[in-house]
């Protein structure tokens, strides 16, 4: 009976809110290579570069934060993400105003390829995530708020499953551990004449770095704090000064 109620509520939540992705110029298609946690995945673009994607407008409980314990419903949220976007699945990534967050992760609304229901909203509607609006990326903020209201009123997921209520929303970055890296199935290596896809240059497979201009260096805000990351030719930002395949090496 509970399953029927959840399905009914979710269907009601999605009525009028299941949109096709925005215009094609706002999207790229990629392949899921790893699930980091409930709101973060790694993908491989069609040029062979891999980067981390943080779902816009939502936050799930922490499971890999360096200074926080595993939060209530975090494990369930991660499992739900793995169910919705299994490794190898194809996704459409829709951008908003900002391409990257403060940690250099690609910000996106994520749609299963050819699907009509956004994963971001589904996680909120079923009680696996909180709505987390961070301007200027507000394209679907009202939809997420409506989904959260219905999930809360019906006690779905973390709204009834967590003593003391749900966690406090945050856009903190989790630890990228070896487990996530080991599930990455990316094997393609960009060639020197590879073209950037989705504003992420394939020379930098560990995270999304846009091509120049402007030129970036190891002290640029986007890069600061990142050390010893993989660099492939042609390296237009010249992070790998000694040409050993490692950028911004920690000395």
PATOR-358632 format. One record per residue (C-alpha): residue in one letter; x, y, z. Coordinates in steps of 0.1 Angstrom, whole numbers, always signed. Layout:
N
<'a', <X, Y, Z>>
...
END
This chain:
251
<'x', <+0, +0, +0>>
<'x', <+28, +24, +9>>
<'x', <+44, +18, -25>>
<'x', <+11, +27, -42>>
<'x', <+9, +60, -22>>
<'x', <+44, +70, -31>>
<'x', <+39, +63, -68>>
<'x', <+6, +82, -67>>
<'x', <+22, +112, -50>>
<'x', <+52, +112, -73>>
<'x', <+29, +111, -103>>
<'x', <+9, +141, -89>>
<'x', <+41, +160, -83>>
<'x', <+53, +155, -118>>
<'x', <+20, +166, -135>>
<'x', <+29, +196, -155>>
<'x', <+64, +195, -142>>
<'x', <+80, +169, -165>>
<'x', <+97, +191, -190>>
<'x', <+118, +184, -220>>
<'x', <+154, +197, -215>>
<'x', <+161, +233, -227>>
<'x', <+174, +243, -260>>
<'x', <+201, +221, -275>>
<'x', <+228, +247, -271>>
<'x', <+223, +243, -233>>
<'x', <+230, +206, -233>>
<'x', <+256, +180, -238>>
<'x', <+252, +142, -238>>
<'x', <+276, +121, -217>>
<'x', <+280, +86, -202>>
<'x', <+278, +80, -164>>
<'x', <+311, +65, -152>>
<'x', <+306, +67, -114>>
<'x', <+281, +76, -87>>
<'x', <+299, +97, -61>>
<'x', <+269, +102, -38>>
<'x', <+232, +112, -40>>
<'x', <+237, +145, -58>>
<'x', <+271, +140, -76>>
<'x', <+282, +118, -104>>
<'x', <+311, +115, -128>>
<'x', <+306, +113, -165>>
<'x', <+326, +109, -197>>
<'x', <+319, +132, -226>>
<'x', <+320, +122, -262>>
<'x', <+355, +135, -266>>
<'x', <+367, +110, -239>>
<'x', <+372, +135, -210>>
<'x', <+358, +127, -176>>
<'x', <+345, +153, -151>>
<'x', <+324, +156, -120>>
<'x', <+288, +168, -122>>
<'x', <+269, +183, -93>>
<'x', <+232, +183, -97>>
<'x', <+218, +219, -96>>
<'x', <+191, +229, -71>>
<'x', <+192, +200, -47>>
<'x', <+212, +185, -18>>
<'x', <+213, +150, -5>>
<'x', <+226, +139, +29>>
<'x', <+264, +135, +32>>
<'x', <+281, +101, +29>>
<'x', <+317, +112, +21>>
<'x', <+323, +146, +36>>
<'x', <+357, +150, +52>>
<'x', <+344, +166, +84>>
<'x', <+308, +153, +87>>
<'x', <+296, +118, +96>>
<'x', <+273, +98, +73>>
<'x', <+240, +116, +75>>
<'x', <+206, +101, +79>>
<'x', <+193, +89, +45>>
<'x', <+226, +95, +28>>
<'x', <+232, +58, +20>>
<'x', <+196, +56, +6>>
<'x', <+201, +87, -15>>
<'x', <+233, +73, -30>>
<'x', <+216, +40, -38>>
<'x', <+187, +58, -54>>
<'x', <+211, +78, -76>>
<'x', <+228, +45, -86>>
<'x', <+194, +31, -95>>
<'x', <+183, +61, -116>>
<'x', <+217, +65, -133>>
<'x', <+236, +32, -134>>
<'x', <+272, +32, -147>>
<'x', <+271, +32, -185>>
<'x', <+238, +50, -188>>
<'x', <+236, +80, -211>>
<'x', <+224, +113, -198>>
<'x', <+217, +148, -211>>
<'x', <+233, +176, -190>>
<'x', <+214, +209, -191>>
<'x', <+233, +240, -179>>
<'x', <+220, +271, -162>>
<'x', <+237, +305, -157>>
<'x', <+269, +292, -141>>
<'x', <+288, +263, -157>>
<'x', <+309, +254, -126>>
<'x', <+305, +256, -88>>
<'x', <+332, +269, -64>>
<'x', <+349, +234, -64>>
<'x', <+352, +233, -102>>
<'x', <+324, +207, -106>>
<'x', <+301, +210, -136>>
<'x', <+266, +222, -126>>
<'x', <+238, +205, -144>>
<'x', <+202, +195, -145>>
<'x', <+205, +158, -154>>
<'x', <+180, +139, -176>>
<'x', <+182, +102, -186>>
<'x', <+188, +104, -224>>
<'x', <+155, +106, -241>>
<'x', <+137, +109, -207>>
<'x', <+111, +135, -197>>
<'x', <+117, +135, -159>>
<'x', <+147, +153, -145>>
<'x', <+167, +133, -120>>
<'x', <+172, +164, -98>>
<'x', <+135, +168, -93>>
<'x', <+128, +131, -89>>
<'x', <+152, +129, -59>>
<'x', <+134, +158, -42>>
<'x', <+99, +145, -51>>
<'x', <+106, +111, -35>>
<'x', <+122, +125, -4>>
<'x', <+159, +116, -11>>
<'x', <+170, +152, -15>>
<'x', <+162, +188, -3>>
<'x', <+157, +217, -26>>
<'x', <+187, +240, -24>>
<'x', <+185, +272, -44>>
<'x', <+217, +290, -51>>
<'x', <+213, +320, -74>>
<'x', <+218, +327, -102>>
<'x', <+210, +290, -110>>
<'x', <+173, +292, -104>>
<'x', <+157, +280, -137>>
<'x', <+137, +252, -120>>
<'x', <+137, +265, -84>>
<'x', <+99, +268, -81>>
<'x', <+95, +233, -94>>
<'x', <+119, +219, -68>>
<'x', <+101, +239, -41>>
<'x', <+68, +224, -51>>
<'x', <+82, +189, -52>>
<'x', <+97, +193, -17>>
<'x', <+65, +207, -3>>
<'x', <+45, +176, -14>>
<'x', <+73, +152, -2>>
<'x', <+73, +169, +32>>
<'x', <+36, +170, +36>>
<'x', <+34, +133, +29>>
<'x', <+64, +123, +50>>
<'x', <+84, +107, +22>>
<'x', <+119, +96, +26>>
<'x', <+140, +117, +48>>
<'x', <+110, +137, +59>>
<'x', <+98, +109, +81>>
<'x', <+129, +86, +81>>
<'x', <+153, +109, +101>>
<'x', <+150, +115, +138>>
<'x', <+152, +153, +144>>
<'x', <+143, +161, +108>>
<'x', <+163, +163, +76>>
<'x', <+199, +175, +73>>
<'x', <+208, +211, +67>>
<'x', <+213, +218, +29>>
<'x', <+248, +226, +17>>
<'x', <+267, +226, -16>>
<'x', <+299, +212, +1>>
<'x', <+321, +189, -20>>
<'x', <+324, +153, -8>>
<'x', <+357, +134, -8>>
<'x', <+365, +118, -41>>
<'x', <+376, +85, -28>>
<'x', <+392, +55, -45>>
<'x', <+360, +37, -47>>
<'x', <+345, +63, -70>>
<'x', <+376, +64, -92>>
<'x', <+377, +26, -95>>
<'x', <+342, +25, -109>>
<'x', <+351, +49, -136>>
<'x', <+349, +30, -169>>
<'x', <+365, +57, -190>>
<'x', <+393, +44, -212>>
<'x', <+393, +68, -242>>
<'x', <+422, +92, -245>>
<'x', <+417, +125, -262>>
<'x', <+441, +132, -291>>
<'x', <+460, +164, -295>>
<'x', <+435, +177, -320>>
<'x', <+405, +168, -298>>
<'x', <+379, +196, -296>>
<'x', <+364, +207, -263>>
<'x', <+328, +194, -256>>
<'x', <+303, +211, -234>>
<'x', <+329, +238, -226>>
<'x', <+351, +212, -209>>
<'x', <+385, +207, -225>>
<'x', <+395, +171, -230>>
<'x', <+431, +177, -219>>
<'x', <+418, +177, -183>>
<'x', <+399, +145, -176>>
<'x', <+398, +147, -138>>
<'x', <+374, +177, -137>>
<'x', <+358, +202, -160>>
<'x', <+382, +230, -172>>
<'x', <+369, +253, -199>>
<'x', <+392, +261, -228>>
<'x', <+410, +295, -230>>
<'x', <+404, +323, -232>>
<'x', <+410, +333, -205>>
<'x', <+442, +315, -197>>
<'x', <+442, +298, -163>>
<'x', <+471, +289, -141>>
<'x', <+476, +269, -108>>
<'x', <+466, +299, -87>>
<'x', <+434, +307, -106>>
<'x', <+402, +304, -84>>
<'x', <+390, +275, -104>>
<'x', <+422, +256, -100>>
<'x', <+435, +267, -66>>
<'x', <+437, +238, -42>>
<'x', <+438, +212, -69>>
<'x', <+472, +195, -72>>
<'x', <+486, +165, -91>>
<'x', <+457, +161, -116>>
<'x', <+459, +143, -150>>
<'x', <+468, +164, -180>>
<'x', <+467, +152, -216>>
<'x', <+480, +169, -248>>
<'x', <+477, +197, -259>>
<'x', <+473, +213, -224>>
<'x', <+462, +248, -237>>
<'x', <+465, +262, -201>>
<'x', <+500, +248, -197>>
<'x', <+494, +233, -162>>
<'x', <+519, +205, -170>>
<'x', <+551, +225, -174>>
<'x', <+574, +195, -173>>
<'x', <+552, +175, -196>>
<'x', <+550, +144, -173>>
<'x', <+512, +142, -175>>
<'x', <+506, +157, -141>>
<'x', <+493, +192, -136>>
<'x', <+501, +217, -108>>
<'x', <+523, +192, -90>>
<'x', <+526, +195, -53>>
<'x', <+563, +202, -46>>
END
